[in-house]
């Protein structure tokens, strides 16, 4: 049964045609957005789309919104996912709990459960709630039951420090798919999936470097692709190597928050304690930078601590603004403002950052040059990762025929410059930046079937 944004239900499977168990489904479950694609026998690739704010989108937000309600005198937990979760969250007067970027916690061995309105929930259960709706929406549109899929995974999960960590994260993701109603799941590296999509556009074979930039990870693959390779059958040696780093769009967003938002909320200010001047606790602002962590600050202990800080603060109005941001759970609105200025800086040398909710008002001009300085450390890590992969594979930059970039951060000019400098601007390719992984996963599913 599928729940719409008003809480009504409809039978998702009532009008489905019986199909063989080999429907070629690809699922890109991302840190920020997810996509589902099906590869038809005709060769056509179709993406599931959902309405959001009056328009159809191929991207399904990877988030979960929960509310506690009274029904017949008993506490019940209601939940919405994706765009329906956002719409419900925005229209709710008394905010529930908005949980985002769940994928980024998969490698953590300490975060196994979290408390949701007094009940412990496993990370796998929360992810499964998103995946279940994603499956049902796709089933309704494709007209087929979905019980198996090829699923993307990053080369390196966020926070993973070893292959054991990666394997642990992948197994947790597999369990989430099982809870969501999937019988079988095959994993493929996300940049390799993007390579399969790019390959479908080629008239000849090429050695390509794939750069896949997600919300939490940046992943790279060097791989031989093309029609002749497909015709003779793929060989393990076609894939020269993979590499990845656990930073991407979320890390860029965090730097914008650190520079533009956190100072307005009291970061770097002081409080009076007895006869001493002490800094305001900085750990809170680390949570604000990771906007999907903001809801975790709405605990009784944290709020009481911040009220105490406000009473002793040299600039109490800034701590009051921080408390307002947390109490009203404004992480999504803050994220939209951050995304807007980041996108604007990809197109212009200067843009305006604007965040307003009637209490907090922030307007500031930002130069692209300054933004690039803020993310210099992340750019260096991406550069090191790319250079290390090319060297490990024993390939000279001139031997790489094309570079295919996908994902939101591939639009950032300083990110593109990394590849233009090494391989030449004429060899950079892009297209379907937000759905190429899902398309490639569906093609891989068709090959398997």
C-alpha positions in Angstrom: 0.0 0.0 0.0 1.3 3.5 -0.9 0.6 6.5 1.3 0.2 9.8 -0.5 1.2 13.1 1.0 -2.3 13.6 2.6 -2.2 10.2 4.2 -4.6 8.4 1.8 -3.8 5.0 0.4 -4.1 3.2 -2.9 -3.2 -0.3 -4.1 0.1 0.0 -5.9 0.0 -3.4 -7.5 -3.6 -3.7 -8.5 -3.2 -3.0 -12.2 0.2 -4.6 -12.8 0.9 -7.1 -15.5 2.5 -10.3 -14.5 6.1 -10.2 -15.7 9.1 -12.5 -15.6 11.6 -12.1 -12.7 14.1 -10.5 -15.1 12.8 -6.9 -15.3 16.0 -4.8 -15.9 15.9 -2.4 -13.0 18.7 0.0 -12.0 18.5 1.9 -8.7 20.8 4.7 -7.8 20.2 5.2 -4.1 22.1 8.5 -3.4 23.0 10.5 -0.3 20.8 13.3 -1.5 18.8 12.1 -4.4 17.8 8.7 -5.8 16.7 7.5 -9.2 15.1 4.3 -10.6 15.4 3.3 -14.3 14.2 0.3 -16.3 15.8 -0.9 -19.5 13.2 -2.2 -21.9 13.8 -5.1 -24.4 13.6 -2.5 -27.2 16.7 -0.7 -25.7 14.7 2.2 -24.4 15.6 3.4 -20.9 12.7 4.9 -18.8 13.1 6.7 -15.5 10.5 6.8 -12.8 9.4 10.3 -12.1 7.5 11.9 -9.2 5.7 15.2 -8.9 7.3 17.8 -6.7 6.1 21.4 -6.2 4.0 21.1 -9.3 6.6 19.7 -11.7 7.8 16.1 -12.5 11.3 15.2 -11.5 13.4 12.1 -12.1 15.2 12.6 -8.8 13.6 11.3 -5.6 14.9 13.0 -2.5 16.5 10.4 -0.2 14.9 11.6 3.0 12.4 10.5 5.6 10.0 12.7 7.5 8.3 11.4 10.7 5.5 12.7 12.9 4.0 11.4 16.1 0.1 11.6 16.1 -2.7 10.5 18.4 -5.2 8.1 16.9 -8.0 6.6 19.0 -6.1 7.7 22.1 -2.9 5.9 21.1 0.5 7.3 19.9 1.1 6.4 16.2 4.1 7.1 14.0 3.4 8.5 10.6 6.0 8.8 7.9 6.5 10.2 4.4 9.5 10.0 2.1 11.0 11.8 -0.8 9.2 14.9 -2.2 6.1 13.9 -0.2 8.2 14.1 2.9 9.4 17.6 2.0 5.9 18.8 1.2 4.5 17.4 4.5 7.4 18.9 6.5 6.9 22.3 4.9 3.2 22.4 5.6 3.3 21.0 9.1 2.8 23.6 11.9 4.4 21.5 14.6 7.5 20.0 12.9 8.2 16.3 13.3 11.6 14.8 12.5 13.3 15.2 9.1 16.0 12.7 8.5 18.4 13.1 5.5 21.6 11.7 4.0 21.0 8.3 5.7 23.5 6.7 3.2 26.4 8.6 4.8 26.0 6.6 8.0 26.3 3.1 6.5 29.9 2.6 7.3 29.6 3.7 11.0 29.8 0.8 13.4 28.7 3.1 16.3 25.5 4.4 14.7 23.4 1.3 14.5 20.1 2.7 15.9 18.6 6.1 16.6 15.7 7.1 18.8 12.6 8.2 17.0 9.9 9.6 19.3 10.9 7.2 22.1 11.5 4.1 20.0 14.8 2.7 18.8 15.0 2.3 15.0 17.9 0.7 13.1 19.5 2.6 10.3 18.5 -0.3 7.9 14.9 0.2 8.9 15.0 3.9 8.2 16.7 3.4 4.8 14.2 0.6 4.0 11.3 3.0 4.5 12.7 5.3 1.7 13.5 2.3 -0.5 10.1 0.8 -0.1 8.3 3.9 -1.4 10.9 4.3 -4.2 10.1 0.7 -5.2 6.3 1.2 -5.1 6.4 4.5 -7.1 8.5 2.8 -9.8 6.2 -0.2 -9.9 3.2 2.0 -10.5 4.9 3.8 -13.3 6.6 0.9 -15.0 3.6 -1.4 -14.6 5.8 -4.3 -13.3 6.4 -5.8 -9.9 10.0 -5.0 -8.8 11.7 -7.7 -6.6 15.3 -7.5 -8.0 17.6 -4.7 -9.1 21.2 -3.7 -9.8 22.0 -1.1 -7.2 24.8 1.5 -7.3 27.4 1.8 -4.5 30.3 4.2 -4.1 33.9 3.0 -4.5 34.4 4.3 -1.0 31.5 4.8 1.4 31.5 7.9 3.5 33.6 7.3 6.6 35.0 4.0 5.3 38.7 3.6 6.2 39.2 0.1 4.9 37.7 -2.5 2.6 36.2 -4.1 5.7 34.3 -0.9 6.3 33.1 -0.8 2.7 31.9 -4.4 2.9 30.1 -3.7 6.2 28.4 -0.7 4.6 27.4 -2.7 1.6 25.9 -5.5 3.7 23.9 -3.0 5.6 22.6 -1.5 2.4 21.7 -5.0 1.2 19.7 -5.6 4.4 17.8 -2.4 3.9 16.8 -3.5 0.4 15.7 -6.8 1.8 13.5 -5.1 4.4 12.1 -2.9 1.6 10.8 -6.0 -0.2 13.7 -6.8 -2.7 14.5 -10.5 -3.1 17.8 -10.1 -4.9 20.2 -7.2 -5.2 23.4 -7.0 -7.2 25.8 -4.1 -6.6 27.8 -2.2 -9.1 30.3 0.7 -8.6 28.5 4.0 -9.4 31.2 5.3 -11.7 31.2 2.0 -13.6 27.5 2.3 -14.0 27.9 5.8 -15.4 30.5 4.3 -17.8 27.8 1.9 -19.1 25.5 4.8 -19.8 28.2 6.7 -21.6 29.1 3.6 -23.6 25.6 3.5 -25.0 26.2 6.8 -26.8 29.5 5.7 -28.4 30.0 4.6 -32.1 33.5 3.3 -31.3 35.6 2.0 -28.4 37.3 4.3 -26.0 39.4 4.3 -22.8 37.5 6.7 -20.5 37.9 8.2 -17.1 34.6 8.5 -15.2 34.1 11.0 -12.5 30.9 10.6 -10.4 30.3 13.3 -7.9 27.5 12.5 -5.4 26.4 14.2 -2.2 28.8 12.2 0.0 31.5 10.7 -2.2 33.5 11.4 -5.3 34.3 8.2 -7.3 36.5 7.5 -10.3 37.0 4.6 -12.7 39.3 4.0 -15.7 37.6 1.6 -18.1 37.6 0.5 -21.7 34.1 0.8 -23.2 32.4 0.7 -26.6 30.4 -1.3 -29.0 33.1 -3.8 -29.9 33.8 -4.5 -26.2 30.0 -5.1 -25.7 29.9 -7.4 -28.7 32.9 -9.6 -27.7 31.8 -9.6 -24.0 33.3 -7.7 -21.1 36.5 -8.9 -19.5 37.8 -8.1 -16.0 40.8 -6.4 -17.6 38.6 -3.8 -19.3 38.2 -2.1 -15.9 41.7 -0.8 -15.2 40.9 0.6 -11.7 38.6 2.3 -9.3 39.3 5.0 -6.7 37.2 7.2 -4.5 37.2 9.8 -1.7 34.6 10.4 1.0 34.0 14.0 0.1 31.8 15.7 -2.5 28.8 18.1 -2.6 28.0 17.9 1.1 31.6 18.9 2.0 31.3 21.9 -0.3 28.0 22.8 1.3 29.5 22.6 4.8 32.2 25.2 3.9 29.5 27.6 2.8 27.7 27.1 6.1 30.9 27.5 8.0 31.8 30.8 6.4 28.4 32.4 5.9 26.0 31.0 8.4 27.7 29.7 11.5 29.2 33.2 12.4 25.7 34.6 12.5 24.7 31.8 14.8 27.4 32.5 17.3 30.4 30.4 16.1 33.6 31.9 17.3 31.9 34.0 20.0 32.4 33.8 23.7 30.5 33.3 26.9 31.1 34.4 30.5 31.6 31.6 33.1 32.4 32.8 36.6 35.4 35.2 36.0 36.5 33.6 32.8 35.7 34.1 29.1 35.2 30.8 27.3 34.5 30.0 23.6 31.0 28.9 22.7 31.0 25.1 22.2 32.2 24.5 18.6 30.9 20.9 18.2 27.3 22.2 17.7 28.4 24.1 14.6 30.0 21.0 13.1 26.5 19.5 13.3 25.0 22.6 11.6 27.5 22.3 8.8 26.2 18.8 8.1 22.7 20.0 7.6 21.3 16.4 7.7 22.5 16.3 11.3 20.5 19.3 12.4 17.6 17.3 13.6 19.9 15.3 15.9 20.5 18.5 17.9 16.8 18.6 18.9 17.4 16.7 22.1 16.5 17.9 25.6 20.1 17.9 26.8 21.4 19.8 23.8 18.6 22.4 23.9 19.1 22.9 27.7 22.8 23.4 27.2 22.3 26.0 24.5 19.8 27.9 26.6 22.5 28.0 29.3 25.0 29.2 26.8 22.5 31.9 25.6 22.2 33.2 29.2 26.0 33.6 29.5 26.8 34.6 25.9 28.5 37.9 25.0 26.2 38.0 21.9 23.1 36.2 23.1 21.1 37.1 20.0 23.3 34.9 17.9 22.7 31.9 20.2 19.0 32.7 20.1 19.1 32.5 16.3 20.9 29.1 16.6 18.2 27.8 19.0 15.5 29.0 16.6 17.2 27.2 13.6 17.3 23.9 15.7 13.8 24.2 17.2 12.1 25.0 13.9 14.2 22.3 12.2 15.2 24.6 9.3 17.9 22.3 7.8 16.0 21.8 4.6 15.5 25.6 4.1 19.1 26.3 4.9 20.2 23.6 2.4 18.1 25.1 -0.4 19.8 28.5 0.2 23.3 26.9 0.2 22.5 24.9 -3.0 21.2 28.1 -4.7 24.4 30.1 -4.1 26.6 27.1 -5.1 24.7 26.7 -8.4 24.8 30.4 -9.0 28.6 30.4 -8.5 28.9 27.7 -11.1 27.5 30.1 -13.7 28.8 33.5 -12.4 31.9 35.0 -10.8 29.7 36.5 -8.0 26.4 35.5 -6.4 24.2 36.4 -3.4 23.6 34.1 -0.5 20.1 34.6 0.9 18.5 32.9 3.9 15.3 34.2 5.5 12.6 32.7 7.6 11.2 35.8 9.3 13.5 35.6 12.3 17.0 34.9 10.8 17.8 37.2 7.9 21.0 36.7 6.1 22.1 38.3 2.8 25.7 38.3 1.6 27.6 38.6 -1.7 30.0 35.7 -2.4 32.8 35.6 -5.0 33.5 32.4 -6.8 37.2 33.0 -6.0 36.4 33.0 -2.2 34.3 29.8 -2.5 37.2 28.1 -4.3 39.5 29.1 -1.5 37.0 27.6 1.1 37.0 24.2 -0.7 40.7 24.1 -1.6 41.4 21.2 0.8 38.6 19.1 -0.8 39.8 20.0 -4.3 43.3 18.8 -3.4 41.9 15.5 -2.1 40.0 15.0 -5.3 43.1 15.9 -7.4 45.2 13.4 -5.4 42.6 10.7 -5.8 42.5 11.2 -9.6 46.2 11.4 -10.0 46.7 8.3 -7.9 44.2 6.3 -9.9 45.9 7.2 -13.2 49.3 6.4 -11.9 48.2 3.1 -10.3 46.7 2.0 -13.6 50.0 2.8 -15.5 48.1 5.2 -17.9 49.4 8.5 -19.3 46.9 11.3 -19.4 47.2 11.4 -23.2 46.0 7.8 -23.4 42.6 8.7 -22.0 40.2 9.2 -24.9 37.5 11.0 -23.0 36.5 12.1 -19.4 32.9 11.7 -18.5 31.7 13.7 -15.5 28.4 13.2 -13.8 26.7 14.3 -10.6 25.9 17.7 -9.2 29.4 18.9 -8.2 30.6 18.2 -11.7 29.2 21.6 -12.6 31.6 23.4 -10.2 34.2 25.1 -12.4 37.1 24.4 -10.1 36.2 20.7 -10.1 36.0 20.7 -13.9 39.4 22.5 -14.1 41.1 19.5 -12.4 40.2 17.4 -15.4 40.7 20.1 -18.1 44.2 20.7 -16.8 45.2 17.1 -17.0 43.3 15.8 -20.0 42.3 18.9 -22.0 38.9 20.7 -22.2 38.1 19.1 -25.6 38.0 15.6 -24.0 35.5 16.5 -21.2 32.0 15.1 -21.7 28.8 15.3 -19.7 25.1 14.6 -19.9 22.2 13.5 -17.8 24.4 14.4 -14.8 21.8 13.4 -12.2 20.5 10.2 -13.8 23.3 8.7 -15.8 24.2 6.2 -12.9 20.6 4.9 -12.7 20.5 4.5 -16.5 23.8 2.6 -16.5 22.6 0.4 -13.7 19.5 -0.5 -15.7 21.8 -1.4 -18.7 23.9 -3.6 -16.5 20.7 -5.3 -15.2 19.7 -6.0 -18.8 23.2 -7.5 -19.5 22.8 -9.8 -16.5 19.3 -10.9 -17.5 
